[in-house]
C-alpha cells in the first residue's frame, strides 16, 4: 500500500461503488459535493439526499482525525445516516471515535486501485435536530415553505427565526421532503439529480 492515495481517489471510489449502488435503488437521489452546514461553518464531503439525508466524511491518507469530534457534533444533528470513509491507517482510531450508528468504510490501495471495504454499515440516527436540518434551506426557500402552510409575517425576520418556524410547523419527514425538493429545484447549484 502506498501513502499517495489522495482524497480524490477515495471520492471517486466512493462514487463508483457506494453511490452507484444507492442510485440504482433510489434513482431520484440528489448527490451534493461539499454541502455547507449550519450557515457554512462546516462542510460535509458528500451528501446523498433522498427519503433520508446520508452524509459521507472522507479522511484520506494525508488527513488526520483531529477535527472529527467537532465535525461529529454537527453531522449528528443533521444527517439521518452518516458514514466515515477513512484511509486504512485511520481505521483503528476511527473505530474508537465514531458513534455506533455511523457507518465505517476503510479505503486502501491495491494494485494501483483504491479499494473500499465496509467495516460496518450506517444505521438510523435517532437524534436529528429539525432546526439544524432546516438550515440547509435558503431564506426564500424557507419562506416559500411557510407560505405554502399559509404562515405569513416572516419576510423581514432573521433567518434563524424563519428556520425555527419551519422546523416547528413541519414533521421531520415533511422537512426531509422539503429539503430534498428545494435543493433539487436549485439551478446552477452543486446538486446532481440522477434518474
C-alpha positions as CSV (number, residue, x, y, z in Angstrom):
1,X,0.0,0.0,0.0
2,X,1.4,3.4,-1.0
3,X,0.8,6.6,1.1
4,X,0.0,8.6,-2.1
5,X,-3.8,7.8,-2.1
6,X,-5.5,11.2,-2.1
7,X,-9.0,12.4,-1.2
8,X,-10.0,12.5,-4.9
9,X,-9.0,8.8,-5.2
10,X,-11.2,7.9,-2.3
11,X,-14.1,10.1,-3.5
12,X,-14.0,8.5,-7.0
13,X,-14.1,5.0,-5.5
14,X,-17.0,6.1,-3.3
15,X,-18.9,7.4,-6.3
16,X,-18.1,4.2,-8.4
17,X,-19.3,1.8,-5.7
18,X,-21.3,3.1,-2.8
19,X,-23.1,6.0,-4.5
20,X,-23.8,3.9,-7.7
21,X,-25.4,1.3,-5.5
22,X,-27.6,3.8,-3.7
23,X,-28.6,5.4,-7.1
24,X,-29.6,2.0,-8.5
25,X,-32.1,1.6,-5.6
26,X,-33.2,5.3,-5.4
27,X,-32.5,6.8,-8.8
28,X,-34.0,10.2,-8.0
29,X,-31.5,10.8,-5.2
30,X,-29.5,14.1,-5.1
31,X,-25.8,13.9,-4.7
32,X,-24.1,17.1,-3.3
33,X,-20.3,17.6,-3.0
34,X,-19.2,19.8,-0.1
35,X,-22.6,20.5,1.3
36,X,-22.4,23.5,3.6
37,X,-24.0,23.1,7.1
38,X,-25.0,25.5,9.8
39,X,-24.6,28.6,7.7
40,X,-21.4,27.3,6.1
41,X,-19.5,26.7,9.4
42,X,-19.0,23.1,8.4
43,X,-19.0,21.2,5.1
44,X,-19.6,17.5,4.7
45,X,-17.6,16.0,1.9
46,X,-20.5,14.3,0.2
47,X,-24.3,14.2,0.9
48,X,-26.9,11.9,-0.7
49,X,-30.4,13.3,-0.3
50,X,-33.5,11.2,-0.9
51,X,-36.0,9.9,1.6
52,X,-33.2,10.2,4.1
53,X,-30.1,12.5,4.4
54,X,-26.9,10.5,4.3
55,X,-23.6,12.2,4.8
56,X,-20.1,10.9,3.9
57,X,-16.9,12.3,5.5
58,X,-13.7,11.4,3.8
59,X,-10.4,11.1,5.6
60,X,-7.5,10.3,3.2
61,X,-4.0,9.2,4.0
62,X,-2.9,12.9,4.3
63,X,-5.7,13.8,6.7
64,X,-5.8,13.3,10.4
65,X,-8.8,12.8,12.7
66,X,-8.3,15.8,14.8
67,X,-11.4,17.7,13.7
68,X,-13.6,14.6,13.6
69,X,-15.1,15.2,17.1
70,X,-16.3,18.7,16.3
71,X,-17.5,17.6,12.9
72,X,-19.5,14.8,14.5
73,X,-21.3,17.2,16.7
74,X,-22.7,19.0,13.6
75,X,-23.2,15.9,11.4
76,X,-25.1,14.1,14.2
77,X,-27.7,17.0,14.3
78,X,-28.4,16.9,10.6
79,X,-28.0,13.5,9.0
80,X,-30.2,10.5,9.2
81,X,-27.2,8.4,8.4
82,X,-23.5,9.2,8.4
83,X,-20.5,7.2,7.1
84,X,-16.8,7.8,7.6
85,X,-14.7,6.7,4.7
86,X,-11.2,6.6,6.0
87,X,-7.8,5.6,4.8
88,X,-6.9,2.2,6.3
89,X,-4.3,3.9,8.6
90,X,-7.1,5.8,10.4
91,X,-9.4,2.9,10.9
92,X,-8.1,1.7,14.3
93,X,-8.5,5.2,15.8
94,X,-11.8,5.8,14.0
95,X,-13.4,2.7,15.5
96,X,-13.0,4.4,18.9
97,X,-14.2,7.8,17.8
98,X,-17.3,7.4,15.6
99,X,-20.8,6.8,17.1
100,X,-22.2,3.3,16.7
101,X,-24.8,4.5,14.2
102,X,-22.2,5.8,11.8
103,X,-21.0,3.6,9.0
104,X,-17.3,3.0,8.6
105,X,-15.6,2.2,5.3
106,X,-11.8,1.5,5.0
107,X,-10.0,2.8,1.9
108,X,-6.8,1.1,0.8
109,X,-4.8,0.9,-2.4
110,X,-4.5,-2.5,-4.1
111,X,-2.5,-2.8,-7.4
112,X,-2.9,0.9,-8.0
113,X,-6.6,1.0,-7.4
114,X,-8.5,2.4,-4.5
115,X,-10.5,-0.3,-2.8
116,X,-13.3,0.3,-0.3
117,X,-14.1,-2.3,2.4
118,X,-17.1,-1.9,4.7
119,X,-16.2,-2.2,8.3
120,X,-19.8,-1.8,9.3
121,X,-22.9,-0.2,7.7
122,X,-24.6,3.0,8.9
123,X,-27.8,2.9,10.9
124,X,-30.6,5.4,11.6
125,X,-29.7,8.4,13.7
126,X,-32.5,8.8,16.3
127,X,-31.4,12.3,17.3
128,X,-31.8,14.5,14.3
129,X,-32.3,18.2,15.2
130,X,-35.0,19.6,12.8
131,X,-33.8,23.2,13.4
132,X,-30.3,22.2,12.3
133,X,-31.7,20.4,9.3
134,X,-33.9,23.4,8.4
135,X,-30.7,25.5,8.0
136,X,-30.0,23.6,4.7
137,X,-32.7,25.8,3.2
138,X,-32.0,29.2,1.8
139,X,-34.1,32.1,3.2
140,X,-36.5,32.3,0.2
141,X,-37.0,28.5,0.2
142,X,-37.9,28.5,3.9
143,X,-40.3,31.4,3.3
144,X,-41.9,29.5,0.5
145,X,-42.5,26.5,2.8
146,X,-44.1,28.8,5.4
147,X,-46.3,30.4,2.7
148,X,-47.4,27.0,1.5
149,X,-48.6,26.4,5.1
150,X,-50.4,29.8,5.0
151,X,-48.0,31.2,7.6
152,X,-47.1,34.8,6.9
153,X,-45.3,37.6,8.7
154,X,-41.7,36.3,8.5
155,X,-40.3,38.1,5.4
156,X,-38.4,40.6,7.4
157,X,-37.4,38.3,10.2
158,X,-33.8,37.0,10.6
159,X,-33.1,33.6,9.0
160,X,-32.8,31.8,12.4
161,X,-36.4,32.8,13.3
162,X,-37.6,31.6,9.9
163,X,-35.7,28.3,10.2
164,X,-37.2,27.9,13.7
165,X,-40.7,28.4,12.3
166,X,-40.1,25.9,9.5
167,X,-38.7,23.3,11.9
168,X,-41.7,23.7,14.3
169,X,-44.5,23.5,11.6
170,X,-43.2,20.5,9.6
171,X,-42.8,17.0,10.8
172,X,-39.3,15.5,10.4
173,X,-40.5,13.5,7.3
174,X,-42.1,16.7,5.8
175,X,-38.8,18.6,6.5
176,X,-36.7,15.9,4.8
177,X,-39.0,16.0,1.8
178,X,-39.0,19.8,1.7
179,X,-35.2,20.0,1.9
180,X,-34.8,17.4,-0.9
181,X,-37.3,19.3,-3.1
182,X,-35.8,22.7,-2.5
183,X,-32.2,21.5,-3.1
184,X,-33.3,19.7,-6.2
185,X,-35.0,22.8,-7.6
186,X,-31.9,25.0,-7.3
187,X,-30.5,26.0,-10.7
188,X,-26.8,26.3,-11.3
189,X,-26.0,24.7,-7.9
190,X,-23.9,21.7,-6.9
191,X,-26.7,19.1,-6.8
192,X,-26.8,16.2,-9.2
193,X,-30.1,14.5,-9.8
194,X,-30.0,11.0,-11.2
195,X,-32.8,9.3,-12.9
